[in-house]
Amino acid sequence: MNRDALWIVCCGMKRSGSTLQYQLAAHLVEGAGLGARVGWTEKFADAVALTAGTRAWKVYKNHNYSEEIAAQFRAGQAKGIYVYRDVRDVFVSFMHKQDAPFERLWQRDILRELVENDAKWTALPDMLVSRYEEMSQDIAAEVGRIAAHLGIPVSHDEAGAIAGEYNVELQKARTDQFKDPKSLSSKITFDPHSLLHDNHISKTQGQVGQWRDYLSQAQVDLIETRYGDWLTSHGYALSNESVSGT
């Protein structure tokens, strides 16, 4: 085991604040001089190749569970940072991001892989699990939780200062630069440093409970029928108690 070359894997559910967790973890690790951000790659093998020979912590983001990444956890070579969210809100966030109607995304069953990965990621050792609804309301507390998980000392004031750099208004301003014709950033739609992209922040800015405003009851019933067990097991109340998960 080499604790000097740990992988810090930010693997949270899509559309649930995993990029924020990545930014906070990278800020803490780099600030402590323990390592650097690797970014995102489609395959873990590509990240391994990019960091070959690195004797420092590597902050990495990937949503997709793989046995190659899991092996790093089981060998004590990785710490994980994960976040989950009400999948009804996740669905609406996908609708906004992809500018797609409910029916198209429902046919693709976009939530299935997320729910399956949720069970796999959270079963791994050394995994910090956060709830989006709590994290989004108190980013400073999330800084503290991540710091404690990584063993990086941070004071209450320091956590607040770090959180202030990543509030939703500043994140939105960063993504808006991609659309400003006067900005060099307008030539790109993705920033490999922050992992923000041009439509990263939805028009509701991550509002909790937005599904109530954007989904019909029939659409909610479809989600709750298929994923009701997941919702209730994670502490989310169903809109209609007569609907049970299958």
C-alpha positions as CSV (number, residue, x, y, z in Angstrom):
1,M,0.0,0.0,0.0
2,N,1.3,3.5,-0.9
3,R,-0.6,6.2,0.9
4,D,1.5,8.8,-0.9
5,A,-0.1,8.0,-4.2
6,L,-3.8,7.8,-3.3
7,W,-6.6,8.1,-5.8
8,I,-9.2,10.6,-4.6
9,V,-12.2,9.4,-6.7
10,C,-15.1,11.8,-7.1
11,C,-17.8,9.5,-8.4
12,G,-21.1,11.0,-7.5
13,M,-24.4,10.6,-9.3
14,K,-24.8,12.6,-12.5
15,R,-26.6,16.0,-12.1
16,S,-26.1,15.8,-8.4
17,G,-23.2,18.1,-7.5
18,S,-20.3,15.7,-8.2
19,T,-18.4,18.4,-10.0
20,L,-18.7,20.6,-7.0
21,Q,-17.3,17.8,-4.8
22,Y,-14.4,17.4,-7.3
23,Q,-13.6,21.1,-7.2
24,L,-13.7,21.1,-3.3
25,A,-11.5,18.0,-3.1
26,A,-9.0,19.3,-5.6
27,H,-8.9,22.7,-3.8
28,L,-8.1,21.0,-0.5
29,V,-5.6,18.5,-1.9
30,E,-3.7,21.0,-3.9
31,G,-3.8,23.6,-1.1
32,A,-2.3,21.1,1.3
33,G,0.4,20.2,-1.2
34,L,-0.6,16.6,-1.3
35,G,-1.3,16.2,-5.0
36,A,-3.2,17.5,-8.0
37,R,-6.3,17.1,-10.0
38,V,-6.3,14.7,-12.9
39,G,-9.7,15.6,-14.3
40,W,-12.1,13.3,-16.0
41,T,-11.5,10.5,-18.4
42,E,-13.9,8.0,-20.0
43,K,-11.7,5.1,-19.0
44,F,-9.8,4.7,-15.8
45,A,-6.9,3.2,-17.7
46,D,-6.4,6.6,-19.4
47,A,-6.1,8.3,-16.1
48,V,-3.6,5.7,-14.9
49,A,-1.5,6.3,-18.0
50,L,-1.7,10.1,-17.6
51,T,-0.4,9.8,-14.0
52,A,2.2,7.0,-14.5
53,G,5.0,7.5,-12.0
54,T,3.2,10.1,-10.0
55,R,4.0,9.9,-6.3
56,A,1.2,12.2,-5.1
57,W,-2.5,12.1,-4.5
58,K,-4.6,12.2,-7.7
59,V,-8.0,13.8,-7.7
60,Y,-10.1,12.1,-10.3
61,K,-13.7,12.2,-11.5
62,N,-15.6,9.4,-13.1
63,H,-19.3,8.5,-12.8
64,N,-19.0,5.0,-14.2
65,Y,-18.3,2.2,-11.7
66,S,-15.6,-0.2,-12.9
67,E,-13.8,-3.1,-11.3
68,E,-10.5,-1.4,-12.1
69,I,-11.4,1.5,-9.9
70,A,-13.0,-0.7,-7.3
71,A,-9.7,-2.6,-7.0
72,Q,-7.9,0.5,-6.0
73,F,-10.4,0.9,-3.0
74,R,-10.0,-2.7,-2.0
75,A,-6.2,-2.3,-2.0
76,G,-6.4,0.8,0.2
77,Q,-5.1,2.9,-2.7
78,A,-8.3,5.1,-3.0
79,K,-10.7,7.2,-1.1
80,G,-14.0,8.1,-2.6
81,I,-16.3,11.1,-2.5
82,Y,-19.9,10.4,-3.6
83,V,-23.2,12.3,-3.6
84,Y,-26.8,11.2,-4.4
85,R,-29.9,13.2,-5.2
86,D,-33.7,12.7,-5.5
87,V,-33.8,11.0,-8.8
88,R,-37.0,12.9,-9.7
89,D,-34.9,16.1,-9.6
90,V,-32.1,14.3,-11.4
91,F,-34.5,13.5,-14.2
92,V,-35.6,17.1,-14.5
93,S,-32.0,18.3,-14.5
94,F,-31.3,16.0,-17.5
95,M,-34.4,17.4,-19.3
96,H,-33.0,20.9,-18.9
97,K,-29.4,20.1,-19.8
98,Q,-30.3,18.1,-22.9
99,D,-33.3,20.2,-23.8
100,A,-35.2,17.0,-24.1
101,P,-38.8,16.0,-23.4
102,F,-39.6,13.6,-20.6
103,E,-40.7,10.9,-23.1
104,R,-37.4,10.7,-24.9
105,L,-35.4,10.4,-21.7
106,W,-37.8,8.0,-20.2
107,Q,-37.5,5.7,-23.2
108,R,-33.7,5.7,-22.7
109,D,-34.2,4.8,-19.0
110,I,-31.5,7.3,-18.0
111,L,-31.9,6.6,-14.3
112,R,-31.2,2.9,-14.3
113,E,-27.5,3.1,-14.6
114,L,-27.3,5.8,-12.0
115,V,-29.3,3.8,-9.5
116,E,-27.2,0.7,-10.2
117,N,-23.9,2.6,-9.8
118,D,-25.2,4.1,-6.6
119,A,-25.4,0.7,-5.0
120,K,-21.9,-0.3,-6.3
121,W,-20.1,2.9,-5.3
122,T,-21.6,3.2,-1.9
123,A,-20.6,-0.4,-1.1
124,L,-16.9,0.4,-1.5
125,P,-14.7,1.0,1.6
126,D,-13.5,4.6,2.4
127,M,-16.4,6.2,0.6
128,L,-17.8,9.5,1.8
129,V,-21.5,9.6,0.9
130,S,-23.3,13.0,0.8
131,R,-26.9,14.0,0.2
132,Y,-27.3,16.7,-2.4
133,E,-30.1,18.4,-0.6
134,E,-27.9,18.9,2.4
135,M,-24.7,19.7,0.6
136,S,-26.2,22.3,-1.7
137,Q,-27.6,24.2,1.3
138,D,-24.3,24.2,3.3
139,I,-21.2,24.0,1.1
140,A,-19.0,25.1,4.0
141,A,-20.1,22.0,5.9
142,E,-19.3,19.9,2.9
143,V,-15.8,21.3,2.7
144,G,-15.4,20.2,6.3
145,R,-16.7,16.8,5.7
146,I,-14.5,16.2,2.7
147,A,-11.5,17.6,4.6
148,A,-12.1,15.3,7.5
149,H,-12.5,12.3,5.1
150,L,-9.2,13.1,3.5
151,G,-7.4,13.9,6.8
152,I,-6.7,17.5,5.8
153,P,-6.9,20.0,8.7
154,V,-9.3,22.9,7.9
155,S,-10.7,25.5,10.2
156,H,-14.3,26.7,10.3
157,D,-13.3,30.0,8.7
158,E,-11.2,28.3,6.1
159,A,-14.0,26.0,5.1
160,G,-16.3,29.1,4.7
161,A,-13.8,30.9,2.6
162,I,-13.3,27.9,0.3
163,A,-17.1,27.4,0.0
164,G,-17.4,31.0,-1.0
165,E,-15.3,30.4,-4.1
166,Y,-17.8,27.8,-5.3
167,N,-21.2,29.2,-4.7
168,V,-23.8,28.8,-7.4
169,E,-23.6,32.4,-8.5
170,L,-19.8,32.2,-9.1
171,Q,-20.1,28.9,-10.8
172,K,-22.8,30.3,-13.1
173,A,-20.6,33.3,-13.9
174,R,-17.8,30.9,-14.9
175,T,-20.0,28.9,-17.3
176,D,-21.4,32.2,-18.7
177,Q,-17.9,33.0,-19.9
178,F,-18.2,30.2,-22.4
179,K,-21.0,32.2,-24.0
180,D,-19.5,35.7,-23.9
181,P,-18.2,36.5,-27.4
182,K,-15.6,38.9,-25.9
183,S,-14.1,36.2,-23.8
184,L,-11.5,33.7,-24.8
185,S,-13.6,31.2,-22.9
186,S,-16.3,31.5,-25.5
187,K,-14.2,29.4,-27.8
188,I,-14.6,26.4,-25.5
189,T,-17.6,24.6,-24.0
190,F,-15.7,22.7,-21.3
191,D,-13.0,23.7,-18.8
192,P,-10.7,20.8,-18.0
193,H,-9.5,22.5,-14.8
194,S,-12.9,23.1,-13.1
195,L,-14.8,20.4,-15.2
196,L,-17.5,22.9,-15.8
197,H,-19.2,23.1,-19.2
198,D,-21.3,25.7,-20.9
199,N,-24.7,24.3,-19.8
200,H,-23.5,22.9,-16.5
201,I,-25.8,25.1,-14.3
202,S,-29.4,24.5,-15.2
203,K,-31.9,27.4,-15.3
204,T,-33.2,26.4,-11.9
205,Q,-29.6,26.5,-10.5
206,G,-30.0,23.1,-8.8
207,Q,-33.2,23.9,-7.0
208,V,-34.3,21.2,-4.6
209,G,-37.8,19.7,-5.4
210,Q,-38.0,21.1,-8.9
211,W,-39.7,17.9,-10.1
212,R,-42.9,19.3,-8.5
213,D,-42.9,22.2,-11.0
214,Y,-41.8,20.4,-14.1
215,L,-43.3,16.9,-14.1
216,S,-46.9,15.9,-14.4
217,Q,-48.4,13.5,-11.8
218,A,-48.4,10.8,-14.5
219,Q,-44.7,11.3,-15.1
220,V,-44.0,11.3,-11.4
221,D,-45.9,8.1,-11.1
222,L,-43.8,6.5,-13.7
223,I,-40.6,7.3,-11.9
224,E,-41.9,6.4,-8.5
225,T,-43.3,3.1,-9.7
226,R,-39.9,2.1,-11.2
227,Y,-37.7,3.7,-8.6
228,G,-39.9,4.0,-5.6
229,D,-37.8,1.5,-3.5
230,W,-34.7,3.5,-4.2
231,L,-36.4,6.8,-3.2
232,T,-37.8,5.5,0.0
233,S,-34.6,3.7,1.0
234,H,-32.8,7.0,0.6
235,G,-35.3,9.0,2.7
236,Y,-37.4,10.6,-0.1
237,A,-41.1,10.6,0.4
238,L,-43.3,9.5,-2.5
239,S,-45.8,11.9,-3.9
240,N,-48.5,9.3,-3.8
241,E,-48.3,6.7,-1.0
242,S,-50.3,4.3,-3.1
243,V,-47.4,4.0,-5.5
244,S,-44.9,1.4,-4.5
245,G,-41.5,0.7,-6.0
246,T,-41.0,-2.4,-8.2
